[in-house]
Amino acid sequence: MSPSALLRVEKVSVRFGGIIALNEISFDVGRGQICGLIGPNGAGKTTLFNCLSRLYTPHSGQIQFEGRPILKLARHEIARIGIARTFQNVALFGAMSVLDNVLVGAHSRGRQGFGAAALRLPATRREEAQLRERALQLVAEFGLGDCANIAAGQLPFGTQKRVELARALASEPKLLLLDEPAAGLNHEEVEHLRGEILGLRDRHGMTILLVEHHMNLVMRVSDQVVALNFGAKIADGPPQQVQSHPEVIRAYLGDAA
């Protein structure tokens, strides 16, 4: 692995029966970089995300995070090592307040056991206060202060997307997986999202892997773009280079292009 690489995907393959969803996919993502993962529907993007977050186990290949293999880790350990994910379909607790949703994201940072929590020991109370303070900071950072105590399910979709981002950051990730964050957003909201993604990298030094169909957004925020088609990698490089790659153009426009 390159010294600057935070994530390495190496010859990862996934099959569903006779369908090859991923075919020996390999690429690195450098520390502090934004990497866009693109491709037509069915290209294998979400399958790869599910491997990274341990929802799927590849049939072959390896995934390393900070030089450490992660495919033998349990799903709940992924957040603890520094990987967080958002979903295309917002997965919030609709009846819980915005603040409580963000606090859920901080759960993986807790160190006190069940016994200490049940007894309300001083160390537990201190930790809870620290996690709450962190959640309040994120609520403020994402402009959610006015709705902190409102049930998340009552908020507009664009606002719910910001809540989900804040919740993901509450676990203090080193790598953030964004699964189609622009889905369902209008033009103004997409522009705001662009600033937020760049801000996450610049303010927090975060590495971001982004699956997105909104090509204008991907090309404007990414340092690197990886293109998939029918489970195979067809391009990997700077945005302008990938955008003009013949295989990428063919994947999106067909042979007639």
Residue frames as qw, qx, qy, qz and C-alpha x, y, z in Angstrom:
[[0.000, 0.887, 0.462, 0.000, 0.00, 0.00, 0.00],
 [0.328, 0.611, -0.049, 0.719, 1.22, 3.50, -0.81],
 [0.328, -0.163, -0.551, 0.750, 2.27, 5.39, 2.35],
 [0.195, 0.028, 0.058, -0.979, -0.34, 8.06, 1.52],
 [0.496, -0.211, -0.659, -0.525, -3.16, 5.55, 0.94],
 [0.448, -0.223, 0.534, -0.681, -5.81, 5.17, 3.62],
 [0.819, 0.172, 0.410, -0.363, -7.90, 2.58, 1.75],
 [0.106, 0.387, -0.804, -0.439, -6.81, -0.21, -0.56],
 [0.850, 0.218, 0.284, -0.387, -9.23, -2.37, -2.51],
 [0.024, -0.529, 0.795, 0.295, -7.34, -5.29, -4.03],
 [0.283, 0.087, -0.880, -0.371, -8.80, -7.72, -6.59],
 [0.388, 0.129, 0.662, -0.629, -12.22, -7.78, -4.91],
 [0.323, -0.054, -0.745, -0.581, -14.77, -10.06, -6.58],
 [0.438, 0.118, 0.625, -0.636, -18.42, -10.67, -5.65],
 [0.240, -0.069, -0.814, -0.524, -20.83, -13.12, -7.29],
 [0.567, 0.084, 0.449, -0.686, -24.58, -13.56, -6.88],
 [0.853, 0.292, 0.416, -0.120, -25.25, -16.98, -8.35],
 [0.735, 0.272, 0.373, 0.497, -24.04, -16.77, -11.92],
 [0.188, 0.937, 0.116, 0.271, -23.89, -12.96, -11.91],
 [0.640, -0.056, -0.195, 0.741, -20.48, -11.34, -11.39],
 [0.123, -0.949, -0.290, 0.022, -21.24, -8.12, -9.50],
 [0.113, -0.910, 0.377, 0.131, -17.57, -7.18, -9.00],
 [0.945, 0.264, -0.018, 0.192, -14.69, -8.64, -11.00],
 [0.754, -0.092, -0.071, 0.646, -11.25, -8.19, -9.40],
 [0.044, 0.938, 0.118, 0.322, -11.67, -4.50, -8.54],
 [0.690, -0.272, -0.177, 0.648, -8.51, -2.74, -7.35],
 [0.188, 0.769, 0.034, 0.610, -7.80, 0.88, -6.44],
 [0.463, -0.248, -0.471, 0.709, -6.29, 3.01, -3.65],
 [0.099, -0.900, -0.264, -0.333, -7.72, 6.12, -2.00],
 [0.466, 0.286, -0.376, 0.749, -5.16, 8.53, -0.55],
 [0.313, -0.532, -0.553, 0.559, -5.45, 10.17, 2.85],
 [0.001, 0.572, 0.144, -0.808, -7.39, 13.43, 2.72],
 [0.044, 0.068, -0.647, -0.758, -8.63, 12.75, -0.83],
 [0.635, 0.323, 0.349, -0.608, -12.14, 12.77, -2.26],
 [0.089, -0.132, 0.892, 0.422, -12.66, 9.80, -4.57],
 [0.649, 0.241, 0.059, -0.720, -15.74, 9.58, -6.77],
 [0.311, -0.010, 0.942, 0.125, -17.05, 6.12, -7.67],
 [0.511, 0.401, -0.050, -0.758, -19.15, 6.28, -10.83],
 [0.048, -0.041, 0.940, 0.335, -20.83, 3.97, -13.31],
 [0.503, -0.183, -0.431, -0.726, -24.24, 3.19, -14.83],
 [0.757, -0.272, 0.295, -0.515, -26.93, 1.40, -12.82],
 [0.996, 0.022, 0.064, -0.055, -25.81, -2.16, -12.11],
 [0.474, 0.718, -0.459, 0.222, -22.12, -1.30, -12.41],
 [0.782, -0.125, -0.519, 0.321, -21.34, -2.64, -8.92],
 [0.082, 0.569, -0.280, 0.769, -20.95, 0.60, -6.95],
 [0.634, -0.512, 0.157, -0.558, -23.34, -0.21, -4.11],
 [0.970, -0.078, -0.223, 0.063, -22.04, -3.78, -3.95],
 [0.577, 0.345, -0.379, 0.636, -18.56, -2.39, -3.36],
 [0.242, -0.554, 0.256, -0.755, -19.88, -0.02, -0.67],
 [0.864, -0.358, -0.029, -0.354, -21.57, -2.97, 1.01],
 [0.872, 0.093, -0.330, 0.349, -18.24, -4.81, 1.04],
 [0.271, 0.471, -0.347, 0.764, -16.49, -1.81, 2.60],
 [0.439, -0.435, 0.277, -0.735, -19.11, -1.53, 5.34],
 [0.048, -0.179, 0.963, -0.198, -19.09, -5.35, 5.87],
 [0.712, 0.183, 0.256, -0.627, -22.67, -5.92, 4.77],
 [0.918, 0.357, -0.141, -0.102, -21.24, -8.24, 2.11],
 [0.582, -0.536, 0.552, 0.263, -18.18, -10.48, 2.20],
 [0.477, 0.624, -0.467, -0.407, -16.35, -10.74, -1.15],
 [0.996, 0.072, 0.032, -0.040, -15.75, -14.16, -2.67],
 [0.811, 0.033, -0.001, 0.585, -12.13, -13.17, -3.24],
 [0.259, 0.699, -0.031, 0.666, -9.77, -10.26, -2.82],
 [0.516, -0.365, -0.468, 0.617, -8.79, -8.06, 0.09],
 [0.037, -0.875, -0.154, -0.458, -9.69, -4.67, 1.54],
 [0.599, -0.175, -0.386, 0.680, -7.23, -2.83, 3.76],
 [0.146, -0.923, -0.165, -0.315, -7.83, 0.24, 5.89],
 [0.241, -0.867, 0.412, -0.140, -4.71, 1.94, 7.29],
 [0.279, 0.506, -0.816, 0.009, -2.81, -1.16, 6.20],
 [0.349, -0.090, 0.839, -0.408, -5.08, -3.47, 8.20],
 [0.230, -0.173, -0.844, -0.451, -7.27, -6.15, 6.54],
 [0.381, -0.055, 0.343, -0.857, -10.91, -5.52, 7.47],
 [0.623, -0.010, -0.548, -0.558, -12.82, -8.42, 5.91],
 [0.519, -0.167, -0.816, 0.192, -12.66, -10.51, 9.09],
 [0.053, -0.016, 0.446, -0.893, -14.04, -7.71, 11.25],
 [0.082, 0.566, 0.804, -0.163, -17.61, -7.81, 12.49],
 [0.139, 0.715, 0.420, 0.541, -19.99, -5.19, 11.07],
 [0.368, -0.905, -0.213, -0.019, -20.18, -3.29, 14.34],
 [0.667, -0.447, 0.118, 0.584, -16.38, -2.93, 14.42],
 [0.499, 0.499, 0.327, 0.629, -16.25, -0.90, 11.20],
 [0.105, -0.925, -0.134, -0.340, -17.37, 2.35, 12.85],
 [0.671, -0.711, 0.081, 0.195, -14.92, 1.83, 15.71],
 [0.721, -0.099, 0.288, 0.623, -11.90, 1.61, 13.37],
 [0.093, -0.529, 0.095, 0.838, -12.92, 4.86, 11.65],
 [0.011, -0.131, -0.713, -0.689, -15.28, 4.15, 8.73],
 [0.318, 0.429, 0.540, -0.650, -18.74, 5.75, 8.56],
 [0.117, 0.205, 0.768, 0.595, -21.44, 5.58, 5.89],
 [0.438, 0.308, 0.232, -0.812, -24.54, 7.39, 4.74],
 [0.414, 0.263, 0.861, 0.133, -27.25, 5.75, 2.61],
 [0.001, -0.212, -0.533, -0.819, -29.07, 6.73, -0.58],
 [0.464, -0.615, -0.486, -0.413, -32.39, 6.34, 1.22],
 [0.100, -0.577, 0.444, -0.678, -32.05, 8.36, 4.41],
 [0.685, -0.233, -0.687, 0.062, -31.91, 5.93, 7.35],
 [0.063, -0.380, 0.426, -0.819, -32.80, 8.13, 10.33],
 [0.144, -0.382, -0.856, 0.316, -34.90, 7.37, 13.40],
 [0.039, -0.526, -0.420, -0.738, -37.91, 9.41, 12.37],
 [0.500, -0.748, -0.401, -0.173, -39.52, 9.65, 15.81],
 [0.654, -0.445, -0.164, 0.589, -36.29, 10.75, 17.51],
 [0.025, 0.959, 0.003, -0.284, -35.09, 14.34, 17.62],
 [0.588, 0.741, -0.258, 0.194, -32.31, 15.61, 15.39],
 [0.146, -0.736, 0.590, -0.298, -29.98, 15.83, 18.38],
 [0.777, -0.242, 0.547, -0.196, -30.76, 12.27, 19.50],
 [0.888, 0.455, 0.060, 0.031, -30.14, 10.98, 15.96],
 [0.369, 0.773, -0.435, 0.277, -26.71, 12.60, 15.98],
 [0.464, -0.575, 0.594, -0.318, -26.02, 11.16, 19.45],
 [0.961, 0.073, 0.247, -0.104, -26.71, 7.68, 18.05],
 [0.713, 0.633, -0.223, 0.203, -23.79, 8.22, 15.69],
 [0.012, -0.740, 0.551, -0.386, -21.51, 8.92, 18.65],
 [0.902, -0.333, 0.128, -0.245, -22.33, 5.57, 20.25],
 [0.921, 0.230, -0.190, 0.252, -19.29, 3.83, 18.76],
 [0.282, 0.632, -0.404, 0.597, -17.00, 6.31, 20.54],
 [0.652, -0.614, 0.157, -0.416, -18.33, 5.27, 23.96],
 [0.411, 0.400, -0.781, 0.245, -15.98, 3.30, 26.19],
 [0.386, -0.248, 0.632, -0.624, -18.10, 2.64, 29.27],
 [0.164, -0.060, -0.973, -0.149, -19.60, -0.83, 29.67],
 [0.449, -0.497, -0.581, -0.462, -23.18, -1.86, 30.42],
 [0.574, -0.482, -0.559, 0.355, -22.57, -2.11, 34.16],
 [0.290, -0.186, -0.140, 0.928, -21.09, 1.38, 34.42],
 [0.189, -0.255, -0.382, -0.868, -23.97, 2.79, 32.37],
 [0.528, -0.509, -0.644, -0.218, -26.60, 1.03, 34.50],
 [0.555, -0.505, -0.436, 0.497, -25.05, 2.32, 37.72],
 [0.117, 0.946, 0.130, 0.274, -24.62, 5.85, 36.32],
 [0.724, -0.374, -0.056, 0.577, -21.03, 5.97, 37.50],
 [0.076, -0.843, 0.059, 0.529, -19.20, 9.33, 37.33],
 [0.280, -0.297, 0.664, 0.626, -17.10, 8.17, 34.36],
 [0.258, 0.470, 0.798, 0.276, -20.27, 7.31, 32.45],
 [0.055, 0.894, 0.372, -0.243, -21.82, 10.71, 33.16],
 [0.192, -0.689, 0.325, 0.619, -18.64, 12.47, 32.02],
 [0.293, -0.016, 0.785, 0.546, -18.54, 10.46, 28.82],
 [0.200, 0.677, 0.703, 0.082, -22.22, 11.17, 28.09],
 [0.034, -0.892, -0.117, 0.435, -21.61, 14.89, 28.60],
 [0.246, -0.482, 0.549, 0.637, -18.66, 14.80, 26.19],
 [0.268, 0.249, 0.834, 0.413, -20.65, 12.93, 23.53],
 [0.120, 0.821, 0.544, -0.124, -23.56, 15.34, 23.90],
 [0.117, -0.798, 0.139, 0.575, -21.22, 18.30, 23.51],
 [0.263, -0.197, 0.729, 0.601, -19.79, 16.75, 20.35],
 [0.221, 0.529, 0.794, 0.203, -23.30, 16.19, 18.98],
 [0.026, 0.888, 0.305, -0.344, -24.27, 19.80, 19.71],
 [0.198, -0.592, 0.412, 0.663, -21.17, 21.02, 17.85],
 [0.226, 0.080, 0.821, 0.518, -22.15, 18.99, 14.79],
 [0.141, 0.739, 0.655, -0.070, -25.75, 20.20, 14.96],
 [0.037, -0.861, -0.008, 0.507, -24.38, 23.75, 14.86],
 [0.279, -0.379, 0.624, 0.624, -21.86, 22.96, 12.11],
 [0.151, 0.252, 0.836, 0.463, -24.58, 21.66, 9.80],
 [0.221, -0.125, -0.108, -0.961, -26.99, 24.51, 10.54],
 [0.473, -0.340, -0.778, -0.234, -29.45, 22.31, 12.43],
 [0.115, -0.002, -0.597, 0.794, -29.71, 24.32, 15.63],
 [0.441, -0.037, 0.033, -0.896, -33.26, 25.53, 14.96],
 [0.831, -0.037, -0.314, -0.458, -34.54, 21.98, 14.57],
 [0.168, 0.396, -0.853, 0.293, -32.34, 20.17, 17.11],
 [0.299, 0.013, 0.791, -0.534, -35.33, 19.12, 19.21],
 [0.701, 0.300, -0.054, -0.645, -37.70, 18.36, 16.32],
 [0.820, 0.022, 0.572, -0.006, -38.39, 14.76, 15.27],
 [0.209, -0.369, 0.639, 0.641, -36.20, 14.00, 12.26],
 [0.283, 0.346, 0.855, 0.263, -39.10, 12.44, 10.35],
 [0.152, 0.843, 0.446, -0.261, -40.92, 15.79, 10.29],
 [0.164, -0.692, 0.267, 0.650, -38.14, 17.60, 8.45],
 [0.647, 0.676, -0.163, -0.312, -37.74, 18.25, 4.69],
 [0.974, 0.141, 0.024, 0.178, -35.71, 15.67, 2.80],
 [0.492, 0.672, -0.265, 0.486, -32.74, 17.99, 2.24],
 [0.335, -0.705, 0.404, -0.477, -32.54, 18.73, 5.96],
 [0.943, -0.235, 0.202, -0.120, -32.72, 15.02, 6.77],
 [0.827, 0.425, -0.166, 0.328, -29.70, 14.52, 4.52],
 [0.123, 0.716, -0.405, 0.555, -27.77, 17.03, 6.65],
 [0.710, -0.508, 0.321, -0.367, -28.85, 15.22, 9.81],
 [0.995, 0.055, 0.037, 0.075, -27.51, 11.97, 8.38],
 [0.568, 0.599, -0.297, 0.479, -24.18, 13.63, 7.56],
 [0.250, -0.692, 0.406, -0.542, -23.93, 15.02, 11.09],
 [0.898, -0.307, 0.219, -0.225, -24.71, 11.59, 12.53],
 [0.911, 0.299, -0.131, 0.252, -21.99, 9.98, 10.40],
 [0.327, 0.660, -0.366, 0.569, -19.44, 12.53, 11.62],
 [0.600, -0.660, 0.209, -0.400, -20.37, 11.92, 15.26],
 [0.976, -0.165, 0.064, 0.123, -18.38, 8.67, 15.12],
 [0.183, -0.842, 0.412, 0.296, -15.28, 10.74, 14.17],
 [0.918, 0.247, 0.276, 0.141, -14.50, 8.74, 11.02],
 [0.325, -0.516, 0.485, 0.627, -11.28, 8.85, 9.06],
 [0.010, 0.028, 0.770, 0.638, -13.09, 7.54, 5.96],
 [0.459, 0.363, 0.408, -0.701, -16.62, 8.66, 5.06],
 [0.179, 0.170, 0.864, 0.438, -18.63, 6.62, 2.54],
 [0.357, 0.379, 0.175, -0.835, -21.30, 8.79, 0.89],
 [0.296, 0.244, 0.890, 0.247, -23.92, 6.77, -1.00],
 [0.090, 0.543, 0.566, 0.614, -25.62, 9.06, -3.56],
 [0.186, -0.431, -0.471, 0.747, -25.89, 12.09, -1.25],
 [0.143, 0.184, -0.192, -0.953, -27.37, 14.26, -4.03],
 [0.133, -0.315, -0.882, -0.325, -30.29, 11.89, -4.70],
 [0.185, -0.723, -0.665, 0.022, -33.59, 13.75, -4.31],
 [0.271, -0.598, -0.141, 0.741, -31.98, 17.18, -3.91],
 [0.421, 0.874, 0.240, 0.016, -32.76, 20.24, -6.03],
 [0.611, 0.584, -0.108, 0.523, -30.10, 22.35, -7.76],
 [0.159, -0.809, 0.263, -0.500, -29.66, 24.74, -4.82],
 [0.822, -0.487, 0.255, -0.146, -29.37, 21.86, -2.35],
 [0.925, 0.205, 0.023, 0.320, -26.79, 20.12, -4.56],
 [0.342, 0.722, -0.217, 0.561, -24.67, 23.29, -4.59],
 [0.486, -0.711, 0.311, -0.403, -24.90, 23.44, -0.80],
 [0.971, -0.181, 0.154, 0.030, -23.94, 19.77, -0.61],
 [0.733, 0.510, -0.152, 0.424, -20.88, 20.42, -2.76],
 [0.003, -0.755, 0.349, -0.555, -19.67, 22.99, -0.23],
 [0.759, -0.509, 0.275, -0.299, -20.36, 20.63, 2.65],
 [0.980, 0.091, 0.010, 0.176, -18.38, 17.78, 1.06],
 [0.524, 0.591, -0.248, 0.560, -15.39, 20.02, 0.39],
 [0.310, -0.728, 0.289, -0.539, -15.73, 21.44, 3.91],
 [0.932, -0.334, 0.102, -0.095, -15.63, 17.97, 5.46],
 [0.860, 0.253, -0.089, 0.435, -12.32, 17.31, 3.73],
 [0.306, 0.640, -0.190, 0.679, -10.87, 20.74, 4.47],
 [0.430, -0.679, 0.219, -0.554, -12.10, 21.20, 8.06],
 [0.853, -0.378, 0.292, -0.211, -11.74, 17.66, 9.30],
 [0.003, -0.580, 0.789, 0.204, -8.97, 16.30, 7.07],
 [0.752, 0.082, 0.586, -0.291, -11.38, 13.53, 6.15],
 [0.026, -0.176, 0.835, 0.521, -11.03, 11.03, 3.32],
 [0.615, 0.330, 0.330, -0.636, -14.26, 10.60, 1.33],
 [0.128, 0.020, 0.891, 0.435, -15.41, 7.88, -1.06],
 [0.413, 0.371, 0.200, -0.807, -18.45, 9.10, -2.96],
 [0.258, 0.286, 0.864, 0.323, -20.95, 7.08, -5.03],
 [0.225, 0.602, 0.240, -0.728, -22.98, 9.50, -7.09],
 [0.521, 0.493, 0.624, 0.310, -24.90, 9.71, -10.39],
 [0.113, 0.976, 0.123, -0.137, -24.77, 13.53, -10.42],
 [0.807, 0.237, 0.063, 0.537, -21.73, 13.82, -12.70],
 [0.159, 0.809, -0.057, 0.563, -21.34, 17.57, -12.36],
 [0.592, -0.753, 0.184, -0.218, -21.05, 17.21, -8.59],
 [0.937, -0.178, 0.154, 0.258, -18.60, 14.30, -8.80],
 [0.680, 0.450, 0.059, 0.577, -16.30, 16.03, -11.24],
 [0.005, 0.831, -0.078, 0.551, -16.26, 19.27, -9.22],
 [0.593, -0.717, 0.261, -0.258, -15.44, 17.77, -5.82],
 [0.978, -0.121, 0.116, 0.122, -13.30, 14.71, -6.60],
 [0.167, -0.756, 0.570, 0.274, -9.52, 14.48, -6.65],
 [0.053, -0.210, 0.942, 0.258, -9.79, 10.98, -8.13],
 [0.756, 0.166, 0.065, -0.630, -12.56, 9.16, -9.99],
 [0.218, -0.142, 0.959, 0.115, -12.94, 5.39, -10.35],
 [0.638, 0.215, -0.181, -0.717, -15.39, 4.21, -13.04],
 [0.390, -0.036, 0.918, -0.071, -17.08, 0.79, -13.01],
 [0.635, 0.247, -0.254, -0.686, -19.19, -0.95, -15.62],
 [0.908, 0.018, -0.342, -0.241, -20.73, -4.44, -15.36],
 [0.865, -0.494, 0.051, 0.069, -18.61, -5.09, -12.26],
 [0.792, 0.120, 0.052, 0.596, -15.28, -4.21, -13.90],
 [0.221, -0.767, 0.020, 0.602, -13.06, -1.17, -13.41],
 [0.639, 0.614, 0.331, 0.324, -12.82, 0.73, -16.70],
 [0.319, 0.699, -0.107, 0.631, -10.99, 3.90, -15.58],
 [0.630, -0.663, -0.247, 0.322, -9.17, 5.37, -12.59],
 [0.516, 0.141, 0.023, 0.845, -7.55, 8.79, -12.42],
 [0.001, -0.250, -0.183, 0.951, -8.14, 12.56, -12.26],
 [0.449, 0.541, 0.543, -0.460, -11.72, 13.68, -13.06],
 [0.409, 0.688, -0.233, -0.552, -10.96, 15.26, -16.44],
 [0.085, 0.382, -0.881, -0.266, -9.05, 12.18, -17.58],
 [0.253, 0.193, 0.933, -0.168, -11.79, 9.75, -16.53],
 [0.428, 0.601, 0.333, -0.588, -14.57, 11.94, -17.96],
 [0.463, 0.662, -0.357, -0.469, -12.98, 11.80, -21.42],
 [0.305, -0.279, 0.904, 0.108, -12.03, 8.11, -21.27],
 [0.435, 0.105, -0.622, -0.643, -13.51, 6.23, -24.27],
 [0.325, -0.197, -0.924, 0.050, -14.74, 3.32, -22.12],
 [0.022, 0.376, 0.574, -0.727, -16.51, 5.71, -19.73],
 [0.350, 0.293, -0.190, -0.869, -18.19, 7.55, -22.61],
 [0.430, 0.018, -0.805, -0.409, -19.27, 4.22, -24.11],
 [0.178, -0.243, -0.885, 0.355, -20.64, 3.01, -20.76],
 [0.137, 0.462, 0.435, -0.761, -22.88, 6.06, -20.42],
 [0.396, 0.519, -0.138, -0.745, -23.75, 6.82, -24.05],
 [0.871, 0.268, 0.399, -0.107, -23.48, 3.45, -25.79],
 [0.660, -0.045, 0.502, 0.557, -21.48, 2.30, -28.78],
 [0.382, 0.776, 0.403, 0.298, -23.16, 4.84, -31.03],
 [0.207, -0.958, 0.060, 0.190, -21.28, 7.59, -29.20]]
